[in-house]
Amino acid sequence: MPATLHKPVAGALHIAVHIGALLPLVWLVYAIPRGALGGDPVKELIHYLGLGALRLLLLTLLVSPLARVLKMPRLNRLRRPLGLWCFAWASVHFATWLALDLAFAWTLIGEELVKRTYILLGFSVWLILAALAITSIPWLVRALGRRWKQLHGLIYVVVILGCIHFWWSQKSGWLEPALYLALAGLLLWLRREKIRRWLGGFA
């Protein structure tokens, strides 16, 4: 029998998601002027934002297994705000790279996309996240019908590509990216039946 998640508790969880996703961005307003990002602040800022987006993506995937184990289906309502915050963080990550690292030099940006596979991979992840965020608008959910679930199954692809993007972007050290990739693999394994049904939808 499903456990009851009362409305005040559900509302508090939604607020906690928004506060938890926003506060680390607000912290940057304090940290950047004080040099808290180290000797190469642009590089550290891009890394910080990208890692934040990846963590939010993993949290989004964690919600369904957690709701099933706790027998609280209403927890699944947290997936939408987590997913939208993931897209917001990824967008700021991408914009920071465009503005601060490459100064909107579009020719150079094009060259980087062609030359560096991990950047092209990251851009692909952002495009898919953008499609998922846009189609989270309620009237589009209704308009797409069954195709909405098929489209949003791309989150399974995004989490793997995001982890690979993180791994390939690292100049040294493999342990941290490997841990994120292993965690993504575990979360996908927990959803293996859903993934099997999703893949079956393309048959």
N, C-alpha and C positions, 0 to 999 in steps of 0.2 A: 504493500500500500504506500503511495507517494506521501512523503512528509510534507507538512504544510509550511510554506514560506509566507508569513504574514506580510501584508502590504507595507507596513512601516519598515520591516526588516529589508524587504526587497527595495524599497525606496532608498534606504540608508546604503545598501550595497551599490546602487546606481551612483549615488553621490560620492561614495568612496572611490569608485572607478574614475570618475571625472577628476576628483581631487588628486588621486594617485598619479594620474597621467599628466595633469597640469603642473603640479608642484615642481617636478624636475626641470621643466622648461622655465618656470619662474626663477628657479635657483640660478639659471644661467645669467639672468639680469644682474644678480649679485656677483657671480663668480667671474664673469668675463672682464669687467673693469678692474678687478683686483688681481688679475693674472693667475687665477686658480687653475687654469687649464694647461699650465706648464710652458715650456719654451717654444713649442709650436702650436699655438692656440687654435689655428684654423684646422690643422690636421686632427687635433684632439676633439674639437667641436664636431667635426664631420663624423668621427668615430663614435662619439657619445650619442649623437642623434640617431645614427644608423643602428647602434646596439639597442637603443631604447625602442626603436620600431620593431626590431626582431623579437625583443622580449614581449612586447604587446601582442605580436603575432602568435607567439607560443602560448601566451595566456588565453588568447581567443580560442585556440585549439584545445586548451585544457578544460574549458568550461563544460562541454558536453560529457566527457568521461566523469568529471566531478559531479555533475548533476545526476548522472546515472548511479554512481556509487552511493551518493547521499540520498537518492530517491527524492530529489527536489527539482522537478522539471522546470520550475519558474526561474531557476538559475540560468537557463539557456537565454533568457532575455538580456543577459550581460554581454552576449557575443557581439551584438550590434554596436554598443558604445565602445567596447574594446577594439573592434575592427576599425571603427571610424577614427579612433585615436591612433591606431597603428598607421593608418593612411596619413593622418596629420603629421605624425613624427617623420614618416618616410618622406613626405613632401618638404618639410623643413630641412631634412637631411639633404635631399636632392637640390633644393634651392640654395643651401649654404655652399654646396660644392660648385654650383653654377656661378654664384655671386662672389664668394670670397676666394675660392681656389683658382677659378678660371676667369673671373671678372667679366662674365658674359661675352667672352671672345668666342663667337659662334663657330668660326672656322676651327679653332683649337678644340672646342667641344666636340665637333664632328670628328676630328682626327682622333681624339681620345676614345670616343665610342667605337671607332673602327679598330684602333690599335690595341686597346685594353679590353680583353674579353670580360673581366669581372665588372667593368663599368657598363658594358652592354647588357650584361646579366642583371645588374642592379636596376638599369633603366627599364628592362622588361618587367621586373618585379613591380616597379612603381606603376607602370601602365596597367597591369592586371589589378593592382590594388585600387587604382583610380576607377576602373570599370566596376569593381565590387562595391566601392563606396557610393558611386553614382546610382547604381541599381539597388541600393539599400533604401532609397526614397520609397515610402509606402505605396504610392500609386504605381510606381514602376514594378514593385514586387507583385502587385495584383495584375498588372498588364502582362508581365512575363509568364505568369502562371507556373507550370511545371518546369519551364526553361530556366526559371530563376534558380532553382536548386542545382540544376546542371551547371549553370554559369558559376555559382558560388562554390561549387566543388573545386574550382581552380585554386582555392586556398591551400589544398593539399600540394599542388605544384609549387605555389608561391613559397611555402615554408621551406621546401627543399632548395629551391633556387636562391632564396634569401640566405640560407646557411652557407651555400657554396659561394655566393657573392662575398660574404663575410670572410670565409676561409681564404679565397683567392686574393682578397684585398690586403691580407696581412703580409707584411714584408718578412717577418720572422715570427716564430712561435706557432705551433699548430694545436696545442692542447685546448685552449679556450674555444676556438672554432669547432674542434672535434666534439667537445662536450655539448655545444649547442646543436650540432648535427645529430648526435646520439639522442638528445632529448626530443628533437623533432621526430626522429625515427620511432621512439617509444610512443609519442602521442599519435603518430599515424598508425602504429600497430594496434593501439587501443581502439582506433576507429576503423579497423580493417574491414568490418562488415559493411559499413557505410561507404567506404572507398570502393569495395567490390560492386556494390549496387550502383554507385556513381559511374564507374567504368562501364558497367553493363548498359547504362543509358546511351552510350555512344554506338552500341552494336546495332 
